[in-house]
Amino acid sequence: MRARLQRFMYGRYGYDQLGWFLLGLYLVLYLLTLLTRWNIFYLLGTVGLFFAIFRIFSRNLPHRRAENARFLRAAGPAIRWWKLHTAMRKDKEHRYFKCPNCGQQLRVPRGKGKINITCRNCGVSFEENT
């Protein structure tokens, strides 16, 4: 059975980040439908689900890659923000500061008192308490 599925999927696009996003969006909209009884959420979720399934079985690989690249370009800032704040919450040994000049995130050790921080990106120095 597995070999048949592998042969069937050969040359097809499969899952990527946009596909996972569409699947998650379907689940969220389905839950909203259950909570609010508004069928518009169900309709929008179903359209997203069918588009995700269409993309999985598509053989037009360059077009699907371009769609995913556009999605990642649009969602990139939110993804980077989420990853940065997750790392900041987990990291108990460092403090994070934003450069006042260029906005670069800088990581310094905790518990060193007042130190002079130099931005690696633009070279600006500023003083902060760790």
C-alpha positions as CSV (number, residue, x, y, z in Angstrom):
1,M,0.0,0.0,0.0
2,R,2.8,2.4,0.9
3,A,4.6,1.8,-2.4
4,R,1.4,2.6,-4.3
5,L,1.0,5.9,-2.4
6,Q,4.7,6.7,-3.1
7,R,4.2,6.0,-6.8
8,F,1.0,8.1,-6.9
9,M,2.7,11.0,-5.2
10,Y,5.8,10.9,-7.4
11,G,6.0,14.2,-9.3
12,R,3.4,15.9,-7.2
13,Y,4.1,18.9,-5.0
14,G,3.1,17.7,-1.5
15,Y,3.1,19.8,1.7
16,D,4.9,23.1,2.3
17,Q,4.5,26.0,4.8
18,L,1.6,27.5,2.9
19,G,-0.2,24.1,2.9
20,W,0.2,23.8,6.7
21,F,-1.0,27.3,7.1
22,L,-4.1,26.6,5.0
23,L,-4.8,23.5,7.0
24,G,-4.5,25.4,10.3
25,L,-6.7,28.1,9.0
26,Y,-9.3,25.5,8.1
27,L,-9.3,24.1,11.6
28,V,-9.5,27.6,13.2
29,L,-12.4,28.6,10.9
30,Y,-14.2,25.3,11.6
31,L,-13.9,25.9,15.3
32,L,-15.3,29.4,14.8
33,T,-18.2,27.9,12.8
34,L,-19.0,25.5,15.7
35,L,-18.8,28.4,18.2
36,T,-20.7,31.1,16.3
37,R,-22.9,29.0,13.9
38,W,-21.9,31.4,11.1
39,N,-21.7,29.4,7.9
40,I,-19.4,31.9,6.2
41,F,-16.5,30.6,8.4
42,Y,-17.2,27.1,7.2
43,L,-17.4,28.2,3.6
44,L,-14.1,30.1,3.8
45,G,-12.4,27.2,5.6
46,T,-13.6,24.7,3.1
47,V,-12.3,26.8,0.2
48,G,-8.9,27.0,1.9
49,L,-8.9,23.2,2.5
50,F,-9.7,22.5,-1.1
51,F,-6.9,24.9,-2.2
52,A,-4.5,23.1,0.1
53,I,-5.5,19.7,-1.3
54,F,-5.2,21.0,-4.9
55,R,-1.7,22.2,-4.1
56,I,-0.7,18.9,-2.5
57,F,-1.7,16.9,-5.7
58,S,-0.5,19.5,-8.2
59,R,2.2,18.6,-10.7
60,N,2.9,22.3,-11.5
61,L,6.0,22.5,-9.2
62,P,7.4,25.9,-10.3
63,H,4.0,27.6,-9.8
64,R,3.5,26.0,-6.3
65,R,7.0,27.0,-5.3
66,A,6.4,30.6,-6.4
67,E,3.1,30.6,-4.3
68,N,5.0,29.4,-1.3
69,A,7.8,31.9,-1.8
70,R,5.2,34.7,-1.9
71,F,3.6,33.4,1.3
72,L,6.9,33.2,3.1
73,R,7.8,36.8,2.0
74,A,4.5,38.0,3.3
75,A,4.5,36.0,6.5
76,G,8.3,36.3,7.1
77,P,8.2,39.2,9.6
78,A,5.6,37.5,11.7
79,I,7.5,34.2,11.7
80,R,10.8,35.9,12.6
81,W,9.0,37.9,15.4
82,W,7.5,34.7,16.8
83,K,10.8,32.8,16.8
84,L,12.7,35.7,18.4
85,H,10.2,36.1,21.2
86,T,10.1,32.4,21.8
87,A,13.9,32.3,22.1
88,M,13.8,35.3,24.4
89,R,11.3,33.7,26.7
90,K,13.3,30.4,26.9
91,D,16.7,32.1,27.3
92,K,17.3,32.8,31.0
93,E,21.0,33.6,30.7
94,H,20.8,36.5,28.3
95,R,19.0,39.9,28.0
96,Y,17.9,41.2,24.6
97,F,18.2,44.8,23.5
98,K,17.2,46.6,20.4
99,C,19.8,49.0,18.8
100,P,18.4,52.5,19.0
101,N,20.0,53.3,15.6
102,C,19.2,50.4,13.3
103,G,16.8,48.2,15.3
104,Q,19.1,45.1,15.3
105,Q,18.4,42.7,18.2
106,L,21.4,42.3,20.4
107,R,22.0,39.6,23.0
108,V,24.1,40.2,26.1
109,P,24.8,38.1,29.3
110,R,22.5,38.7,32.3
111,G,23.8,39.9,35.6
112,K,26.8,42.0,34.4
113,G,25.4,45.3,35.8
114,K,25.6,48.4,33.6
115,I,27.6,47.7,30.4
116,N,28.4,49.4,27.2
117,I,26.8,47.6,24.2
118,T,28.1,48.0,20.7
119,C,25.9,47.1,17.8
120,R,27.5,44.6,15.4
121,N,25.4,46.0,12.5
122,C,26.0,49.7,12.6
123,G,28.6,50.2,15.3
124,V,26.6,52.5,17.6
125,S,27.4,52.2,21.4
126,F,24.8,52.5,24.1
127,E,24.7,51.8,27.8
128,E,22.2,49.4,29.4
129,N,21.7,47.6,32.7
130,T,21.7,43.8,32.4
